[in-house]
């Protein structure tokens, strides 16, 4: 305990403001969404989502001596093995397991970040983040504001596995972004693949604000691509146009990007419909300019997410699109989302907003 307290005092002595503690040499900081050509300039290897989250934390711990990562079972790799091998490399004082207390994990993380540490806190499943709701919404997000900018916990990053996995039921399948999107002072991120997971995570760790990252757990081993071994950052708040089109704009994030991409391909092959697919990447703040530019071009919009439709984040997107693009719309905005029920284990295939539902939604808007 004494060593930990000394480390906190030293961290504050180095620099109270987050960011100054990190060695920034050798970091590629993209100022826009990287293209395939941008990635090809870096050293690439084929791997999956969780391995490159591990790589991101490795870079973060190596470059910033004040950084720590912790949570339930994190010390021995976590239930999804995302932190595997990091304790052996950096020591139990920087990578460690905590008691089963989400409120305690986030409270400790806020305190560490406020004293100058870069604190990376894991909540084992997004479904269990709610005991820490008060700490995140009333403390972390308001820390800078309530002190008039004198204090902050900008070095705080919270990461949590989210979304469906095929057999999770109502306690291991939830997407919680809408609960936190209403809290000014937070940033919300949800990467769709290994490249985005690494680049957005490193940007989140090093930004000046507290960040909540939702990691779609079904992608940990299923999503595989060529990813840079280098240290790089993808800018927060910038959407990625995954597929250009002219007839309708599809908006989504996280694992739903892959589902929507399949629906877009079906619409093109079966009906000749040209879909523009946008991955928001960051939900708070989200890229209003990119979204409205696309919809002013296509005249139609469809929003899809796994979370229940009522008061889901798609409702915010729909409201802003209606306000800013009303005269350009050729049809009402369509939402294809989860139903207003707990996530049902036995009826998951019925509940899930799959590619067929999105495809039908696309056709419905084009025939309006």
Buried (B, 14 or more C-beta within 10 A) or exposed (E): EEEEEEBBEBBBEEEBEBBEBBEEEEBBBBEEBBEEEBBEEBEBEEBBBBBBBBBBBBBBBBBBBBBBBBBBBBBBBBBBBBBBEBBEEBEEEBBBBBEEEBBBBBBBBBBBBBBBBBBBBBBBBBBBBBBBBEBBBEBBBBBBEEEEEEEBBBBBBBBBBBBBBEEBBEEBBBBBBBBBBEBEBBBBBBBBBBBBBBBBBBBBBBBEBBBBBBBBBBBBEEBBBBBBBBBBBBBBBBBBBBBEBEBBBBBBBBBBBBBBBBBBBBBBEEBEBBBBBBBBBBBBEBBBEBBBBBBBBBBBBBBBBBBBBEEBBBBBBBEBBEEBBEEBBEBEBBBBBBBEEBBBBEEBEEBBBBBEBBBBBBBBBBEE
